[in-house]
Amino acid sequence: MSEEFKKISYRQLFYFFLPLAVMPAIIGISHTAVNATLARLPFPELTLAVFAVAKSISNIIKSPIHMSRQVITSLVKSVEGYYLATKFILLLSGTYFFILSLLGYTPLGGFLLSKVIGLTEPKQIAFGYVALRIMCFIPFLEALRNIYQGIAISLKKTQLLTPGVLLRIVAILLFLWWITYSKAVSGVVAGSLVWVVGIGIETLFIGGALIYYYGSLEGAIEEIVIQDDEKLTLSKIIKFFIPIGLMSFLIQFVQPVIQSGIAHSHTATNSLAAYGVAWTLVMVLVGALDMLHQCSLVYSYHLDNYNWNKIRNFCVGSGAVVSSLIFITAISPIGYWVLNTLISISEPVTEIARQVMIAFSLFPVIRAFKEAYWGVLMQQQNTSIIGIAKTINLVVVAISFWLLVSIIDIEVAVLGAIAISIGEGVESIVIWYYAFSKGILEEKDYILC
């Protein structure tokens, strides 16, 4: 049966997406374990602070690498295209490696850490240098891992991703247990090594799994369905990647915009603490939606048929489940127990955090709706609107937050959550309207059925 007449089911979408959904949660466990270990090693406060700073620097610089999976799943339809896309991604990762190396091995790192970020103690600067010298290898390893994962996603073999992530967490926990008792290396070295080695383990596993099942990476690529005969070129890759790479970079600035606004409020300390805790809990659940767009990217080959309604309904339904979980957690005794007892924040901060979570409860379903259309646009290689919409999102968040604070007298952390949801909603409308106005999707496709 040709692809045009193949009908997909919700069950098929669920089993495809489940490994992609659980992966962020499992990785989140490793990050939590690292923080718990650093808190038990010498200089815990200093180590945790500097490690967080170095990690933030690395994440901002290498953020566009997150979109390398999409380059593979959207553009690679032949062995030649795979080699060209791989060269582009590795060259990009090499650029980020070079930037992080400059920060780790030259006075530029000291200038950034001291003059820009504001670290003043010599030990803080020294620890920052150590972390950056190890973290500079992450862009290369992350690029390779994403390339291999992109191939597996294109092949609809997402079940190959989970064992690698589980192997990563087991190896990390064993290493951290050993470090806790032996104290063989400093906390900042341990945390940085865990991050690098963990990604390396994932990379080796998924690459090995593809070679085992298909004989070689080239053999795996040859199994990918060829949708067209148009040759992939470097200009097409660049045109596709720049908007989504920019989007990934801009995402890093949404939270600082809100946090800086909260910091200027008269309840800054409690509000910042409550917002930070609430956002972390929300993202534990919302992180499951990070790769929801892969469902529409991989499955919606023919956008005017039965499949599109199934895909969109599945995406929106997944978002609705996460939204419900956040809302129920916030209003129930479970949320109070997690915040006040498990995390051990004070009663006033707990109450604010619960309000922030309620304000965030629509965010997942809005995001899920957008993710469905993201996948379609990526498949059609119409990524320019994605970068434009994300820029609009950031502007709307800043303006709406300022307006809300000016006209509504409620907890500022709650207003921050509302502003982020408004920005996400505007971005979703922009994406939806573009897909409709350009004829990418027919009007009847917007009726949920």
Phi and psi in degrees as a GROMACS rama.xvg file:
@    title "Ramachandran Plot"
@    xaxis  label "Phi"
@    yaxis  label "Psi"
@TYPE xy
-70.698  159.57  SER-2
-58.8402  -30.7122  GLU-3
-62.1658  -30.4051  GLU-4
-109.131  5.49815  PHE-5
-77.7915  128.725  LYS-6
-102.525  134.463  LYS-7
-96.1968  160.946  ILE-8
-120.104  162.889  SER-9
-62.2723  -34.6913  TYR-10
-62.2273  -43.1911  ARG-11
-63.1779  -43.6884  GLN-12
-65.0622  -39.2265  LEU-13
-62.4457  -47.1542  PHE-14
-70.2679  -27.9902  TYR-15
-69.1521  -43.4178  PHE-16
-84.0413  -27.512  PHE-17
-52.8873  -48.7424  LEU-18
-61.9455  -34.0235  PRO-19
-69.4619  -30.3093  LEU-20
-76.7576  -39.5834  ALA-21
-80.1032  -21.1403  VAL-22
-57.17  -48.6069  MET-23
-61.2768  -35.2262  PRO-24
-66.4774  -42.2383  ALA-25
-65.8003  -42.4612  ILE-26
-64.3631  -36.6906  ILE-27
-59.5393  -33.9756  GLY-28
-62.0764  -40.093  ILE-29
-64.5582  -39.6337  SER-30
-66.4522  -38.5035  HIS-31
-64.6205  -41.4143  THR-32
-63.6924  -37.3844  ALA-33
-62.1998  -47.9656  VAL-34
-61.0538  -40.2229  ASN-35
-64.1793  -36.8556  ALA-36
-70.7851  -44.3025  THR-37
-60.0413  -32.1292  LEU-38
-69.9793  -14.1206  ALA-39
-105.647  1.0149  ARG-40
-101.669  168.698  LEU-41
-56.7688  148.433  PRO-42
54.0435  53.346  PHE-43
-60.0093  -48.3454  PRO-44
-63.5008  -45.0328  GLU-45
-62.3118  -44.916  LEU-46
-63.8521  -46.8331  THR-47
-60.7525  -42.5014  LEU-48
-65.8816  -48.9885  ALA-49
-68.5725  -39.3851  VAL-50
-61.4741  -41.7993  PHE-51
-63.3637  -40.5316  ALA-52
-64.7258  -49.1925  VAL-53
-62.7539  -37.4104  ALA-54
-65.8226  -40.8558  LYS-55
-64.5927  -42.2838  SER-56
-59.3302  -47.8683  ILE-57
-62.7818  -42.9636  SER-58
-63.6151  -40.7235  ASN-59
-64.9873  -45.8852  ILE-60
-66.4352  -42.6576  ILE-61
-94.3667  6.04596  LYS-62
-52.6706  -39.0256  SER-63
-62.0077  -20.8444  PRO-64
-61.7081  -24.0888  ILE-65
-57.5403  -26.3522  HIS-66
-88.3842  5.12482  MET-67
-69.0604  -29.0322  SER-68
-59.4955  -42.5971  ARG-69
-65.8857  -31.7145  GLN-70
-60.7406  -43.9902  VAL-71
-68.1427  -50.8237  ILE-72
-68.7343  -28.6486  THR-73
-88.2754  -36.9901  SER-74
-110.109  -27.561  LEU-75
-83.928  114.049  VAL-76
-129.513  6.94803  LYS-77
-155.21  164.283  SER-78
-63.119  -40.9406  VAL-79
-62.8594  -42.6314  GLU-80
-64.1745  -35.5794  GLY-81
-62.4877  -46.4469  TYR-82
-64.2604  -38.9804  TYR-83
-67.5873  -45.7794  LEU-84
-64.087  -39.0267  ALA-85
-63.8539  -42.9089  THR-86
-61.1501  -41.9412  LYS-87
-62.604  -46.6085  PHE-88
-65.4295  -42.4625  ILE-89
-68.7925  -35.1596  LEU-90
-64.0392  -41.2492  LEU-91
-62.6985  -45.089  LEU-92
-64.7499  -33.8022  SER-93
-63.75  -34.7528  GLY-94
-63.8866  -44.614  THR-95
-69.2729  -34.6746  TYR-96
-59.9225  -42.6257  PHE-97
-63.8926  -43.3726  PHE-98
-63.7839  -47.0297  ILE-99
-66.4553  -33.1176  LEU-100
-65.9883  -39.5467  SER-101
-59.5628  -41.2486  LEU-102
-69.7078  -32.9193  LEU-103
-83.1268  -23.2936  GLY-104
-124.09  2.40519  TYR-105
-129.895  168.433  THR-106
-61.1126  -13.4785  PRO-107
-59.0476  -36.6319  LEU-108
-64.4868  -43.0972  GLY-109
-63.0247  -39.5492  GLY-110
-62.7038  -44.8675  PHE-111
-63.9254  -46.2241  LEU-112
-66.5875  -38.8214  LEU-113
-92.0463  -50.6243  SER-114
-81.8675  -35.0267  LYS-115
-91.9179  -51.6456  VAL-116
-82.2806  -33.7196  ILE-117
101.837  15.6887  GLY-118
-72.1584  134.971  LEU-119
-116.891  -31.6843  THR-120
-75.9448  140.357  GLU-121
-56.397  -38.1724  PRO-122
-66.2888  -35.3283  LYS-123
-61.7969  -46.225  GLN-124
-63.2686  -43.0934  ILE-125
-62.7637  -44.7282  ALA-126
-63.6006  -38.1843  PHE-127
-62.6557  -42.1519  GLY-128
-60.5865  -45.3592  TYR-129
-59.2518  -45.6855  VAL-130
-62.7204  -45.9388  ALA-131
-65.7808  -33.2684  LEU-132
-66.9302  -27.1546  ARG-133
-88.0398  -42.294  ILE-134
-68.326  -16.7664  MET-135
-63.0367  -18.4423  CYS-136
-83.8462  -11.3138  PHE-137
-62.8006  -42.2941  ILE-138
-55.7085  -40.4148  PRO-139
-66.2951  -48.0835  PHE-140
-65.4374  -41.0813  LEU-141
-64.8349  -37.4695  GLU-142
-63.333  -46.202  ALA-143
-61.9703  -44.8961  LEU-144
-59.9831  -44.7697  ARG-145
-66.4142  -34.5781  ASN-146
-61.1824  -49.8776  ILE-147
-65.3735  -40.6854  TYR-148
-65.141  -35.935  GLN-149
-61.1559  -39.5161  GLY-150
-63.1441  -47.4617  ILE-151
-60.7746  -39.7438  ALA-152
-65.6845  -42.9577  ILE-153
-60.3248  -33.8315  SER-154
-83.0348  -0.0444738  LEU-155
61.2982  31.1311  LYS-156
-108.681  51.1715  LYS-157
-67.2652  -17.454  THR-158
-65.6589  -16.392  GLN-159
-73.3604  -16.6722  LEU-160
-78.6608  -35.9859  LEU-161
-64.0265  -45.8861  THR-162
-59.1109  -36.3534  PRO-163
-64.6295  -39.8445  GLY-164
-68.361  -39.8223  VAL-165
-65.2008  -41.2755  LEU-166
-61.4876  -39.0532  LEU-167
-60.3983  -47.4583  ARG-168
-67.7925  -37.7635  ILE-169
-63.9708  -46.9333  VAL-170
-62.7912  -40.3645  ALA-171
-65.2614  -45.1671  ILE-172
-63.1325  -39.958  LEU-173
-64.3975  -43.6386  LEU-174
-63.7544  -44.316  PHE-175
-65.7026  -37.503  LEU-176
-60.8572  -43.7435  TRP-177
-64.7934  -42.6061  TRP-178
-64.0413  -39.685  ILE-179
-59.1827  -39.5461  THR-180
-91.0306  -32.7423  TYR-181
-88.6071  -29.7332  SER-182
50.7521  41.673  LYS-183
-69.1975  -30.0555  ALA-184
-133.43  165.747  VAL-185
-70.4426  162.204  SER-186
-61.278  -40.5769  GLY-187
-68.2418  -33.1467  VAL-188
-69.6002  -44.7974  VAL-189
-60.292  -48.014  ALA-190
-61.4545  -42.483  GLY-191
-68.5718  -42.3575  SER-192
-63.0414  -41.0001  LEU-193
-59.6405  -41.9248  VAL-194
-63.8911  -46.9711  TRP-195
-67.672  -50.7857  VAL-196
-65.8838  -37.0899  VAL-197
-59.6384  -46.2839  GLY-198
-65.1845  -37.2403  ILE-199
-61.3515  -39.7033  GLY-200
-64.2889  -44.9015  ILE-201
-57.8952  -43.1349  GLU-202
-61.6362  -47.9957  THR-203
-63.5995  -38.8271  LEU-204
-68.8714  -51.069  PHE-205
-67.1728  -37.5232  ILE-206
-63.8708  -43.7528  GLY-207
-64.9332  -38.6942  GLY-208
-63.714  -41.8293  ALA-209
-64.2784  -42.2345  LEU-210
-65.8097  -39.3514  ILE-211
-63.8109  -44.943  TYR-212
-79.4774  -30.3488  TYR-213
-118.545  2.6887  TYR-214
87.4555  -33.774  GLY-215
-168.091  167.755  SER-216
-65.5138  -36.3214  LEU-217
-62.5503  -38.3999  GLU-218
-63.7235  -37.1874  GLY-219
-65.6315  -42.8366  ALA-220
-62.0026  -38.1111  ILE-221
-66.5056  -17.8012  GLU-222
-83.0675  -13.2576  GLU-223
-70.5872  135.605  ILE-224
-62.6088  128.79  VAL-225
-84.536  117.139  ILE-226
-92.2768  -24.3594  GLN-227
-156.589  167.423  ASP-228
-100.77  5.67255  ASP-229
-70.1322  129.672  GLU-230
-73.3296  137.318  LYS-231
-78.5013  133.492  LEU-232
-123.657  162.938  THR-233
-62.2829  -38.2887  LEU-234
-63.313  -36.7663  SER-235
-66.0364  -40.7038  LYS-236
-63.2234  -46.3113  ILE-237
-63.225  -44.5113  ILE-238
-62.1855  -37.3462  LYS-239
-71.7877  -42.1137  PHE-240
-80.6733  -38.7413  PHE-241
-54.9575  -47.4122  ILE-242
-62.9063  -42.0843  PRO-243
-77.9636  -27.3787  ILE-244
-66.7328  -41.907  GLY-245
-62.4103  -41.5537  LEU-246
-59.5084  -46.2789  MET-247
-61.6188  -34.4109  SER-248
-71.0945  -42.8516  PHE-249
-65.9087  -32.1123  LEU-250
-55.2548  -32.891  ILE-251
-64.1956  -17.7113  GLN-252
-100.528  -5.69337  PHE-253
-64.3005  -49.2089  VAL-254
-65.0061  -44.523  GLN-255
-57.4049  -33.9158  PRO-256
-60.8768  -46.9516  VAL-257
-69.0924  -45.0239  ILE-258
-63.7604  -37.6107  GLN-259
-66.6336  -35.819  SER-260
-67.7611  -43.1653  GLY-261
-63.4214  -36.1987  ILE-262
-63.1426  -21.3705  ALA-263
-94.402  3.5402  HIS-264
-83.5673  166.621  SER-265
-77.2518  -10.876  HIS-266
-116.082  40.5586  THR-267
-56.3706  -46.9077  ALA-268
-62.1667  -54.6598  THR-269
-65.4326  -38.6614  ASN-270
-66.6563  -44.1887  SER-271
-63.2918  -42.9961  LEU-272
-63.0378  -46.3051  ALA-273
-64.9285  -43.7252  ALA-274
-63.9465  -43.9511  TYR-275
-61.881  -44.7239  GLY-276
-66.3708  -45.1488  VAL-277
-62.7359  -44.1982  ALA-278
-62.1784  -39.5641  TRP-279
-62.022  -45.1776  THR-280
-65.8408  -40.9613  LEU-281
-61.2659  -42.9416  VAL-282
-72.0006  -22.2096  MET-283
-59.0462  -39.51  VAL-284
-85.9711  -43.3495  LEU-285
-68.4618  -26.132  VAL-286
-56.7822  -25.9106  GLY-287
-63.2064  -20.1343  ALA-288
-93.0998  1.05963  LEU-289
-54.6643  -37.6992  ASP-290
-114.561  28.3294  MET-291
-62.7064  -31.7899  LEU-292
-63.4555  -17.6494  HIS-293
-64.4856  -25.7711  GLN-294
-62.1623  -50.0035  CYS-295
-74.938  -30.603  SER-296
-64.1802  -42.68  LEU-297
-85.5114  -36.3383  VAL-298
-99.9117  -25.0592  TYR-299
-89.3574  67.2981  SER-300
-66.6095  -38.2873  TYR-301
-120.711  107.284  HIS-302
-79.6387  -8.18996  LEU-303
-103.159  14.1184  ASP-304
-111.967  -173.242  ASN-305
-55.1239  -35.6867  TYR-306
-62.6481  -37.0328  ASN-307
-61.1822  -42.9337  TRP-308
-60.9159  -39.1835  ASN-309
-63.4039  -45.2491  LYS-310
-63.7761  -48.0966  ILE-311
-63.9592  -42.5848  ARG-312
-61.0483  -40.7552  ASN-313
-63.0326  -43.9798  PHE-314
-63.2428  -49.7133  CYS-315
-63.8474  -39.3639  VAL-316
-63.014  -40.1919  GLY-317
-61.9887  -42.6691  SER-318
-64.3915  -38.4857  GLY-319
-64.8643  -37.3478  ALA-320
-61.7917  -46.6641  VAL-321
-65.2836  -42.2684  VAL-322
-58.6346  -43.2202  SER-323
-63.7633  -41.3604  SER-324
-62.3539  -41.7174  LEU-325
-65.3481  -45.0309  ILE-326
-64.9471  -45.9701  PHE-327
-64.2369  -41.5502  ILE-328
-60.7427  -42.4005  THR-329
-65.867  -39.501  ALA-330
-92.764  -10.5154  ILE-331
-97.5479  167.248  SER-332
-59.9534  -22.9724  PRO-333
-60.2086  -45.6653  ILE-334
-62.8299  -41.9542  GLY-335
-62.374  -43.2392  TYR-336
-63.5959  -44.5869  TRP-337
-61.1601  -46.3089  VAL-338
-74.2299  -49.2382  LEU-339
-84.981  -35.6628  ASN-340
-98.2795  -52.0484  THR-341
-70.9011  -50.6307  LEU-342
-83.3633  -23.6334  ILE-343
67.4374  44.3306  SER-344
-93.7826  160.283  ILE-345
-68.174  166.229  SER-346
-59.0805  -48.7976  GLU-347
-60.961  -42.0217  PRO-348
-67.8178  -37.08  VAL-349
-59.5313  -44.7909  THR-350
-63.9716  -42.1731  GLU-351
-64.4055  -43.5802  ILE-352
-61.2068  -38.2228  ALA-353
-65.2954  -38.925  ARG-354
-64.9354  -39.8126  GLN-355
-63.7072  -41.0873  VAL-356
-63.7704  -39.5703  MET-357
-62.0135  -42.2915  ILE-358
-64.497  -27.2602  ALA-359
-85.5166  -4.24907  PHE-360
-65.8671  -23.2925  SER-361
-86.8439  -16.0617  LEU-362
-55.9098  -46.3052  PHE-363
-62.5513  -43.2217  PRO-364
-69.2229  -34.4888  VAL-365
-64.1703  -45.127  ILE-366
-63.0554  -40.8022  ARG-367
-62.3715  -41.4111  ALA-368
-58.5534  -45.1871  PHE-369
-64.2533  -40.524  LYS-370
-60.5879  -36.2859  GLU-371
-59.5371  -42.4499  ALA-372
-78.8413  -29.5154  TYR-373
-55.1454  -48.7804  TRP-374
-59.6497  -42.1262  GLY-375
-62.8261  -45.3613  VAL-376
-65.2202  -38.2714  LEU-377
-65.6784  -41.1346  MET-378
-62.6957  -37.203  GLN-379
-83.6259  -0.600373  GLN-380
62.0317  30.961  GLN-381
-101.087  67.7914  ASN-382
-91.4801  -12.2227  THR-383
-58.9677  -38.8031  SER-384
-66.6594  -26.5675  ILE-385
-66.0892  -44.725  ILE-386
-65.6154  -40.8646  GLY-387
-63.6749  -44.588  ILE-388
-64.3186  -38.4113  ALA-389
-67.1227  -36.7163  LYS-390
-63.4128  -43.3727  THR-391
-60.7735  -41.4794  ILE-392
-55.608  -49.5789  ASN-393
-61.8413  -42.0075  LEU-394
-65.3239  -44.2804  VAL-395
-63.2326  -40.5942  VAL-396
-59.246  -47.5742  VAL-397
-62.7576  -47.0308  ALA-398
-68.4452  -45.5626  ILE-399
-66.4618  -36.0953  SER-400
-63.7711  -44.0937  PHE-401
-62.9969  -42.8826  TRP-402
-66.1303  -43.0749  LEU-403
-62.6925  -43.5787  LEU-404
-63.4946  -33.0436  VAL-405
-74.9747  -31.3863  SER-406
-113.709  -14.943  ILE-407
-120.06  127.35  ILE-408
-99.821  71.0899  ASP-409
-131.344  178.21  ILE-410
-53.7999  127.373  GLU-411
-65.7147  -30.6066  VAL-412
-64.9732  -35.7201  ALA-413
-66.0991  -41.2694  VAL-414
-62.9648  -34.2502  LEU-415
-62.3914  -42.4469  GLY-416
-64.7467  -40.5553  ALA-417
-64.3476  -41.9881  ILE-418
-61.7652  -41.8781  ALA-419
-64.4741  -40.4478  ILE-420
-66.1416  -37.4625  SER-421
-63.7242  -45.0599  ILE-422
-59.8171  -42.2644  GLY-423
-64.6338  -38.8162  GLU-424
-64.8505  -43.5053  GLY-425
-64.1318  -42.4968  VAL-426
-60.4869  -41.4167  GLU-427
-63.994  -40.3621  SER-428
-64.4536  -42.0217  ILE-429
-60.7013  -45.8693  VAL-430
-63.4501  -47.0307  ILE-431
-60.6795  -47.4933  TRP-432
-64.61  -38.614  TYR-433
-62.4332  -46.6723  TYR-434
-60.3037  -37.9917  ALA-435
-73.2458  -47.7714  PHE-436
-67.9276  -28.9403  SER-437
-88.5227  1.53272  LYS-438
75.6796  13.7623  GLY-439
-67.4106  -33.5185  ILE-440
-127.776  143.818  LEU-441
-78.6658  155.455  GLU-442
-58.6427  -38.2389  GLU-443
-65.2276  -19.3504  LYS-444
-69.6914  -14.4952  ASP-445
-86.594  -3.84649  TYR-446
-85.6826  115.393  ILE-447
-67.3293  129.875  LEU-448
